[in-house]
Amino acid sequence: MGRLGTETAFQVLARARELEAQGRSVCHLEIGAPDFATPPHIVEAAKEALDQGYTKYGPANGDPELRKEIAAYAGRLRGVTLDPDGVVVVPGAKPVLFFTLMALVEEGDEVLVPDPGFPIYASVVEMLGGKVVPCRFDERNGFALDRATLRRAKGGIFNTPHNPTGGILTRGDWDAIAALGLEWILSDEVYSEILYGVEHFSPLALPSLRDRIILCDAFSKTWSMTGWRLGYGIMPRPLAEQVTRLQINCTSCAATFSQRAALAALRGPRCEVEEMVRTFRRRRDVIVQGLNAIPGFRCAEPKGAFYAFPHVGRDGDALARRLLEEAGVACVAGSSFGPAGKEHVRFSYAASEETIREALRRIRALLAV
Ligand SMILES: Cc1ncc(COP(=O)(O)O)c(C=O)c1O
């Protein structure tokens, strides 16, 4: 337990709620949850599922109809054919990370982990006795992967589009990763459908890597379903069997009515998702422009996901604390994502344009003092 980390965004949210309970106003730019309603056809499908009796345990690895649909959908997006028997449905993307790392990481294993990166990667690898080997990004080049920092290791965790930077991994990056000869690659693609005019490249499209990839994806971000707790991993069958065994030991199965709603998400209209991405793009432009206008700040333009990760020209921990306590702007210190984030702060723009503009005004006012 001493080695297990956390996700600071949840702690910031708790403190922000305390301040609100004291009557303070807070602009919430800390948590990575789209602020849109879940599309209505998905909510309707869940209601119908409840009426039809999807209120009991289901198969441990997921509803067979959903697993088949996931394999077809995820394969279509990436231009490959995927095996439904490699799909395991779990309560969110986090259990995909947790279960697969539990199955794969042995004491002393070196694992490539992005720095900065989603904090749960390093947390779980270290809890399991693995050794984190950081790979870095070039902020001045839109947070492109710094290939010079790639190292040979047992396994690697990668995330594209990337939280917290909004950068993406290109075909060339994946070729460089493939050349490392890693035994396994966990590819976290939860933001793969939130992109601004660029193409998603998944390592599943590289035949040389196919049998070593674990794809991690979820319904959380694309369909604004963070509270439904539903995600999936797509992996080689022997690993899928082990992950299913872990799921039996831990959660038994993902919620059965959520899984029926997920079928409606995969099969239903795309208009709400497209509208969400258009809205995120407008907000991105507002926040990036606003942050770059603040003296001492430098913000690369995110290509995907919904986070801005400016270099703030000072200690990010102290600034994030002051922003919340003194200005009522909730954000996450860059160091929460790894040592390379020390002089950064992460702002989630999964908030209304009005909230973003008010937050920018408060930041300017605080720093003008
Ligand atoms: C990169 C990344 N992976 C996984 C997750 C977890 O997603 P879920 O809520 O589906 O567990 C998040 C959530 O913020 C994330 O940013």
The ligand as an SDF file (V2000), in Angstrom:
LIG
                    3D

 16 16  0  0  0  0  0  0  0  0999 V2000
   -5.8540    8.0820  -19.9540 C   0  0  0  0  0  0  0  0  0  0  0  0
   -6.9550    7.5810  -19.1080 C   0  0  0  0  0  0  0  0  0  0  0  0
   -7.1370    6.2580  -18.9770 N   0  0  0  0  0  0  0  0  0  0  0  0
   -8.1190    5.7580  -18.2140 C   0  0  0  0  0  0  0  0  0  0  0  0
   -8.9980    6.5840  -17.5350 C   0  0  0  0  0  0  0  0  0  0  0  0
  -10.0540    5.9820  -16.6710 C   0  0  0  0  0  0  0  0  0  0  0  0
  -11.2680    5.8810  -17.3380 O   0  0  0  0  0  0  0  0  0  0  0  0
  -12.5430    5.1980  -16.6760 P   0  0  0  0  0  0  0  0  0  0  0  0
  -13.2970    6.2720  -15.9930 O   0  0  0  0  0  0  0  0  0  0  0  0
  -13.2870    4.5900  -17.8160 O   0  0  0  0  0  0  0  0  0  0  0  0
  -12.0770    4.1510  -15.7160 O   0  0  0  0  0  0  0  0  0  0  0  0
   -8.8540    7.9740  -17.6480 C   0  0  0  0  0  0  0  0  0  0  0  0
   -9.7470    8.8740  -16.9000 C   0  0  0  0  0  0  0  0  0  0  0  0
   -9.5270   10.0330  -16.7440 O   0  0  0  0  0  0  0  0  0  0  0  0
   -7.8080    8.4840  -18.4550 C   0  0  0  0  0  0  0  0  0  0  0  0
   -7.6000    9.7950  -18.5810 O   0  0  0  0  0  0  0  0  0  0  0  0
  1  2  1  0
  2  3  1  0
  2 15  2  0
  3  4  2  0
  4  5  1  0
  5  6  1  0
  5 12  2  0
  6  7  1  0
  7  8  1  0
  8  9  2  0
  8 10  1  0
  8 11  1  0
 12 13  1  0
 12 15  1  0
 13 14  2  0
 15 16  1  0
M  END
$$$$
